[in-house]
Amino acid sequence: MKINRIGAVVAFAAALLSADAWGVPPQFTVQGVLRDDQGRLQSEPVQLTIALWDQQQSGNRLGGPFGPTTVLVENGLFSISVGDAALRRSLAGAQSVWMEITVGADVYPRQPVTSQLFAMIAATAEQADS
């Protein structure tokens, strides 16, 4: 009896994973902390823009600019979902990706993007596998 239940759960999960509606979404989430010049956490709406680049300085833009978007910062914390359908193609050949965040008129130094963003390319590998 336990084997049948496990088999049913696995079959159901496989059916969900193969559905197009459950594919890898072409977006990612950016979270951060915003402080003022004296290190105090901010709580206010801000205009936030995200751009993706292939180098830490200069280079080619891979995605964006996404925004400006009004984002509510509470106790210093903010979160925003970013993306578009062309992002997978832009990231596919990138050796590295750097994220630039602009808050209002302040542009912050680019930060390297880790594996979360590259997971969007997994949909391409999934299609090649079938």
C-alpha positions in Angstrom: 0.0 0.0 0.0 2.8 2.5 0.8 4.5 1.7 -2.5 1.3 2.6 -4.4 0.9 5.9 -2.6 4.5 6.9 -3.2 4.2 5.9 -6.8 1.1 8.1 -7.2 2.8 11.0 -5.6 5.9 10.7 -7.8 3.7 10.3 -11.0 1.7 13.4 -9.9 4.8 15.4 -9.3 6.3 14.4 -12.6 3.1 15.5 -14.4 3.3 18.9 -12.7 6.9 19.4 -13.5 6.4 18.5 -17.2 3.5 21.0 -17.7 4.4 24.3 -19.5 2.6 26.3 -16.9 5.1 25.0 -14.2 8.2 25.8 -16.3 11.0 28.0 -15.0 9.7 31.5 -14.7 11.6 34.2 -16.6 12.1 36.4 -13.5 14.1 36.6 -10.3 13.8 38.4 -7.0 16.1 41.1 -5.7 16.2 41.8 -2.0 18.3 44.3 -0.1 18.7 46.7 2.8 18.6 50.4 2.4 20.3 52.7 5.0 20.8 56.5 5.1 24.3 58.2 5.3 24.4 57.5 9.0 23.5 53.8 8.8 19.9 54.2 9.9 17.4 51.8 8.3 15.0 53.5 5.9 11.2 53.1 5.7 9.9 54.9 2.7 8.8 54.3 -0.9 11.8 54.7 -3.3 12.2 54.5 -7.1 14.3 51.4 -7.8 15.8 50.4 -11.2 17.7 47.2 -11.8 20.1 46.5 -14.8 22.2 43.4 -15.6 25.6 43.7 -17.1 28.4 41.3 -18.3 31.2 43.1 -16.5 31.7 44.9 -13.2 32.4 48.2 -14.9 31.5 49.3 -18.4 30.6 46.2 -20.5 27.4 45.3 -22.2 23.9 45.5 -20.7 22.3 42.0 -20.6 19.0 43.0 -19.2 17.0 46.0 -18.2 16.8 48.6 -17.2 13.9 47.2 -15.2 12.2 50.2 -13.7 12.1 52.7 -12.2 9.5 51.0 -10.0 8.2 52.3 -6.8 9.2 49.9 -4.0 8.2 50.2 -0.4 11.2 49.9 2.0 10.2 48.9 5.5 12.8 48.8 8.3 15.4 49.0 5.6 14.3 45.9 3.7 13.0 45.8 0.2 12.1 43.1 -2.3 11.2 43.3 -6.0 10.5 40.7 -8.7 12.2 41.5 -12.0 12.2 39.9 -15.4 11.1 39.6 -19.0 10.7 36.8 -21.6 14.0 37.8 -23.4 16.1 37.4 -20.2 16.8 33.7 -20.9 18.4 34.5 -24.3 20.4 37.4 -22.8 21.9 35.2 -20.0 22.5 32.1 -22.1 25.9 33.1 -23.4 27.0 35.2 -20.4 30.3 34.3 -18.7 29.3 36.4 -15.7 26.5 38.7 -14.7 26.6 41.8 -12.6 23.6 43.6 -11.1 23.4 47.4 -10.9 20.8 48.9 -8.6 19.8 52.5 -8.8 17.7 54.1 -6.0 16.4 57.5 -7.0 19.5 59.1 -8.6 22.0 57.0 -6.6 23.7 54.3 -8.6 25.3 51.6 -6.5 28.4 49.5 -7.4 27.6 46.4 -9.4 27.4 43.1 -7.5 28.1 39.7 -9.0 25.0 37.6 -9.6 25.1 34.0 -8.3 23.4 30.8 -9.5 19.8 31.7 -8.7 19.5 33.8 -11.9 21.2 31.2 -14.0 18.5 28.7 -13.0 16.2 30.4 -15.5 18.3 28.8 -18.3 17.4 25.4 -17.0 14.3 25.5 -19.1 16.5 25.4 -22.2 18.3 22.3 -20.9 14.9 20.7 -20.1 13.7 21.3 -23.7 17.0 19.9 -25.1 16.6 16.8 -22.9 13.2 15.9 -24.4 
